[in-house]
């Protein structure tokens, strides 16, 4: 009916759910009351600090009002809680808007991810009992996210260096890096694809389309003699997988 203050009073009567803050912020924005909308968004984030929808409301208000420092601080907090490739780039963009140095921000974010990897590796350390029972006790560091970020920046050689053993990385990321490396890194590309292939064959099942695709990509990086020897090795090693062996390249 156009009675905005009464509508706000209804919403304020019960602020036990985060969506009511969102409704209030949206209502104030629609009716051109930006200062109150900002205050509503800030109150919502204070009451429900982990609600991403309320955080997006606050970021929208910050962007509208030019509060670049606040937007950067919130983006950084989001990235620390849930680091993603998209979050990395959003944090950099927010930092640049806030007049921060891009190179320094990038390095700081990557160092934080490295520290996170190390903490995770320490948490995954096997217990003394597991070690005594024969577990190798070798700890591995998963660098998948940092590698994905380097891929998003098209820093293929740097990504290749990062994922070298003993580091572990998601097979899809390894394959992406391998296929983008230039001829100067042909052997590194081959080594990455062989790693992916080895992992894929552990759970491979017919019709083996992905595995055969990998075989083709690996074969392209081998000279005739090495390719012939490798294919012969596959036929022997995986003879139980008859469909796979049947569809291998002849040479």
N, C-alpha and C positions, 0 to 999 in steps of 0.2 A: 504493500500500500504506500510505499515511499517513506515510511517512518523508520529511518535508519537507526536512530538512537534506541528505539524500542527493540528492534531486531538485535542490536548489539547487546542490549541488556539481557535478552533471552540467552544469547550465547555465553555471556559472562556469568550467568547464574550457575553454570556447570562447566568447569574447565578441566574435568577429570580425564578427557580424551583429547589426544593431539589434534584430531581433525577439526575440533571446534575452534582451536586457535587458527588453523588454516582457513576456515570459513570466515572468521572475523577479519583476518588480514585481507582476504580476497574482497570482502564486502567494502572495507575501507578504501582499498585501491580503486574499486569500480566507481566509488562515489567521491573520488578526488580528495582524499584525506590522507596524503602520503606520510605525514609525520606520525599520525596515529597508527597507520599501517606498519611503519617501521617499529614502533613501540610494541605492537601486537606480535610481530614476527620475532623480536628479541625476547619477549616474554615467553613465547611458545618454545623457543630453543632453550631458554633457561629451565623451563618446566620439564621439557622432554629433550635432553641434550643429544640423544642418539637417534632422533627421528629425522631421516633424510629429507622427507617432504617439507618439514618445517625449516630445515636448513636451506632448502632451495627457495622457499619463500623469503628468507632473510637475505640470501644472495641476490635475489631479484630486487629487493628494496635497496640493498647496498649499491647495486649497479645503477639503479635509477637515480639515486641521490649522490653518486660519485664517491662513495665511501670505499675507496680502493684498499686501504689498509685493513679494514674489517673483512672485506671479501677475501683478501689474501690469507689472513689468519685463519678464516674458516675453511678455505680450500686446503690449507696445510694440515689442519686438524683432520679433515676428511681423509686425506691421503695417508696420514699416519695410522688411522684406524683401519681403513680398507684400501691398501695400495693397489692401484690398477694402472694400466697404460694410459687410459683416458684421464684418470685422476692426476697422473704425473704431468700431462700436458696442460690440464686445467690449472694446476698449481703454478706452473711456469707462466702461463698467460696472466693469471691473477697477480703474480709477483711483478711481472713487467709493467702491468697497469699501475702497480703501487710504486713504480720507480726503483725496483730492485734490479740488481745486476743478474742478467740471465745466466751467464756462465757459472757464477757463484751459486745461484739457486739450483741449477742442474746438478752440479757436483755435490751439493749438500743433500739433495733428494736421493741421489744414487748411493751416497755413503750411508744414508739411513736404511736403504734397502739392503745394503751389504751387511750392516749390523743386524738387521732383522734375520737375514739368512743364517748368520753365525749363531744367533740365539736359538733359532729353530733347530739347527744342527746339534747344539748342545742338549736341547730337550729330547732329541731323538736318540741320544747316546744310549746304547744297550746297558741293561743292569749288569752288575758283576755276576749274578747267577746265570744270566743268558750267555755271557762270555765264557763262563766255565763249562757250559753245556755245549760249547762248540761254535757259538755265533762268532763271526769274525771280529766284531767290534769296530769295524771300519765305519767311520762317520762320513756322510756325504753331504754336500751343500747344494741345494736346489737353486740354480740361478735363472730359472725360467723367466721370471718377471723382468729382471734386468735385461735379459737377452731380448725379450719382446720389445722393451723400450728402445734398445739399440736398433732393432729391426724397424721400428716405427720411424726412426731417424735416418734409416737407410745406411747405417754404419755397419756394414756387413762384415768387414775384416775385424773390427773391434768386437762384434758379437761372436765371431768365430773364436777369437782368442779367449773370450770369457768362458765359453762352454767346454773348454778342453778338460779332459779327466784330470783329477778325480771329481770335478764338478758334474752334477747331473742336470738334465734339462729335458723339458717335455719333447717327445719325438717330433711333434708337428713343428715346433720352433726350430729344432735341429735341421729338419728337412727344408724349411723355408730359407734358413741361412745358407745351407749347402747349394741350393738352386740359384741363389743370387750371387754367389762368389764368382769373381772373374777368373780368367784362365791362369792368372798369376798364382791363384790359390787352388789350383785343380786338385792337388793331393789332399789338401785340407777338406775340400768339398767331398772327395771320395771317402775320406775317413768318417765324416759326419754321416753320410748316407749308409755306410756299412754299420755304424752304430744303430741307426734307425731300423735298418733291415734286421739286425740281430734281435732287437727288442720285438719287432713285429712278428717274427717267426716263432717266438715263444708261445703266442696265442693264436697263430694263424689257422684259419679254417677255409675250406673250399667255399667259393671259387677262387680265392687268392688274388683278387683284382689288385688290391693295394700293394701286396707283396710283389706281384709281377711287375707292377708299375715301378717299384723301387729297383727291381732287377734291371729294368731298362735304363733307368737313370744312372745306376752304377756302371752298367756295361758301356755307356757312352763315355765314361771317364777312364776306361781301360784300353790299352793298346790290344791288338789282336791276340798276342800270345797270352797276356795276363787274363784277357776276357775268356779265352778258351779254357784256360786252367781253372778259373774261378767257376765257370758254368759246370765243368766236369766235377768239381768239388761239391757243388750244390746237388747235382744228381745223385752223388753218393751219400751225402749227409742227410738229405731229405727224401730218400727213396721210398719211405713209408707214406709220404704225401704224394700219391700217384698223380693226382690232377695237377698239382704244382709242377712236378717234374715234367709231365706231358706238355705243359704250356710254356716251358722255358724256351728262350731263343736257342736255335740250333748252334749258332756260332756267335 
